[in-house]
Amino acid sequence: MYTVLVVDDIVENIDVLTGILKADYHIKAATNGKTALKVAQKTLPDLILLDIMMPEMDGYEVCAALQKNPVTKAIPVIFVTARDQVVDEVGGFEAGAVDYINKPINPVITKARIKTHIALSDQKKALEIQVTEKTKEIHETRLEIIRKLGRAAEYKDNDTGLHVERMSRYAYLIAKAYGLNEHLSDLLLNASPMHDIGKIGVPDTVLKKPGKLNEEEWRIMAEHTRIGGRIIGESKTELLSMAKIVAEQHHEKWNGKGYPEQLKKTEIHLFARLTAIADVFDALTSKRPYKEAWTTEDAVALIKNEKGRHFDPKGVDAFMAALPGIMEIKNNFSE
């Protein structure tokens, strides 16, 4: 059974409406605006019948306050007014009301309008749920595609493709330890898998060469950062914009000796600085065509030694703070 909140400073008027509606609805009542706001906040009625002319806080003010509160904003409000009152209907609708009912109350009209507006409210809620679910589905699909593209690039020089799974989770933990909020940490988690998407454009003769790269081969390899930026391209979405930055900047170094733009310190986006630490740690501790896997101790020692040179000093501190969680991820996603 739906709940209707009746607000009127005259008790007899509340009694009249209660008598008309009690067979079909749960009735809540308030005799002033402040009480009405508290009851609405606490009980979340399905509809509010609101008298306009009340002392201290009139119906327009109550309706406006309901609209400002995210908790009560969606509750439909029908104003109740005497026929001989001068009513500012435009102002009432601007305040958020959905309809008017005149006194003296006509039971048939009152019931019909309440039923109509509750039904409309239900339809609106159902539509909002559908939109939310569809938006979530689109977002999750986008994330899945991004992760799959990241893994596709990784398969070029790693048979399992687990590097992106590990390093993106490392990056998330480092971001949290760095002090980033959940939204930004989660954004990095989902943007960082695209960091090496540009490897798709690097020839296998260079990417999988077991020995040291010569100068020309190194130039070709370094180009994967720019290729990655071009593959992702410009986007209005926050996720893809961050993915592009990470792809382009994750090989820059704190001391300005990285590539491709020789950015230094905070010229490098924070997401790229944190991704660099996660990427290097996983690359060092993973077997590649050109090297054996390093021990965790040796990899950690190198990252600490590169603090203030290759890596953001605060980022290294965050890495060390997150290391227990990083090791757990490393074990759970081993090759």
C-alpha positions, 0 to 999 in steps of 0.5 A: 500500500502506498503512503501519502503525507498530508500537510495542513495547519488545520487539523480538520482538513487533515481529517477530511483527507484522511477519511477519503484516502485511508482505505487505499493508502497509508496516511502520514500527517504534519501540521506545519512545514518543518514537521513535514520536511522531517516526516518526508525525510524519514518515511519517504512517502509516495506522494505529498498533499501540501497546503499552500497557506500555512504560517511560518513556512508556506507550501511553496517554501516547503516544496522548494526545500523538498526539491533541494534535498536529494532524498525527497526530490523525487516525491510528487507534490500536489498543492491543496488550496481553497478556490477563493485563494489567489494561487501563483500556479507558475510559481508552484510548478517552478517550486516543484509541484506536479498538480493542484487540488481545490478545496472543498475536496472532491473525493473522486477528483482527489483519488484520481489525481493521486492515483495518476501521479503515483503511477507516473512516479512509478513509471519514472522510477522504473525508467531511471532504474533501466537507464542506470542499469543500461549505463552500468552495462555500457560502462562495464562493456567499455572497461572489458573492451579496454582490458581486452585491448590491453591484453591483446597488446601484451600477447605480442611479447607475453604469452599469458597476457597477465602482465596487464592484470597484475600491473593495473592492480598494482597501480590501484594499490599504489594510488590508494597508498599515495592518497588518491580517492576511490574514484581516481584509484579505480580510474587508474585501475581501468586506464592503465591496462592500455599503457602498452597498446602501442606495441601493436604497431611495433614489429615482432623482430624488434619486440621479441628480439632476445638480445640487446636492441641497436639504436634504430631498433630502440627508436622503433620500440620507443615509438610505441608510446606515441602509437598508443596515443594515436590508437586511443585518440582524443576522447571526451570520456574521462577513462579514455583521456586518462588511458591516452595520457598513460600510454604516452607518458608511462616511460617518462622519468622523474629526472627528465631522461625518459621518453618520448618527450623528456618530461620531468617531475610533475610535468608527467601526469600522476597516473603515468608516474604511478603506472611506471612504478607498477609496470617496471616492478612487474616487468622486472619480476616477469620472464621476457624473451630477452631476460630472466625474471628478477627476484622480488628483493632485487626488483624492490631494491632497484625501485628504491634506488631509482627514487627521485631519478626514474620514479616519483619519490612519493610514488616510491613511498606509496609502492613500499606501503602497498607492497604486501598487497602487491605481493598477494596480487603477484602470487594470485596472478602468477604466470 
